[in-house]
Amino acid sequence: MYYTHPCSYCHKLFYVYDTDKYRAAATLYAGIKKHLQDYDEDHKEHDFDDGASVDTQEVASAMTESAEPPPGGYDLG
């Protein structure tokens, strides 16, 4: 299954293919957090400031799933 979540600051769409929802959420959180840091945007947003465990749970509850990768998304797999 493809799991998708947007960047909390710039709204770019990130996705990963995984068979486990919570592992996918952890991958999405880590990838989006790295993206925020790489583009010096981490200090501009506050959605990913609660720590990895809490934020991963938030990603898991908000991400979408589909059988196909989203068009125009950034693959974190």
N, C-alpha and C positions, 0 to 999 in steps of 0.2 A: 504494500500500500504506500502511496505517496502522501507525505504529511507536509503541510504548508503553513507558514506563518510570516507576516510582514515584519520588516524592521520597524521598531517602535518610534524611530525618528524620521527616516527618509521614506519609509513605506515600500522599499524594494521588497519583492516577494522572494523568500527563500524556501527551499524544499529539500526533502531527503526521502529516499526510499528505505523502508525498514519493515520488518515483520512484527516489531514490538513498539507500541505506541509511546511508552515512557522512555525507551531508548531513543526514539525519534525526537521526542521533546527535548531530551538532554543534548542531542546533536544540534538541533535548531537553536536552542538557547546559547550554546557555546559558539556556534557559527555567527549568530547575530551579534553577540557580545563582542567577538573579535572584530567583526565588521565595524561596529560602533567605535571601538578603540583605534582601529587602523585609519579610520577617516576622521579622527578627533571629534567625534560626535557624542561620545559616552557621557561627557559632562553636561550635554545639552538636553538629555532626556532622563526621566526618572522611573520608567517602567521596569528597567532591568537593574535596580539598585537594592533589591531585597536579599540578595545572596542566591547562589546557584540552586539550592534545594527549593526554595520558595518560588523563584522565577521559573524553574523547570516545571513545577506544578501549574503555574499560571499559563505557560506556553501549552502544556498538555490539554488544559481545559479550553483554550482559545484556538488552537490550530485546526485546520480543516484537513480532511482526508479524501483521496480520490484514487481511482484506478490508473489514471494517466498523469504524467507530470504537467504542471501548470505552464501554459505558454508564457515565455518571457521571464520565467523564474530563474533564480540562481541555485544551482545544484550544490548542496553541501555534502553529498555522498562521495 
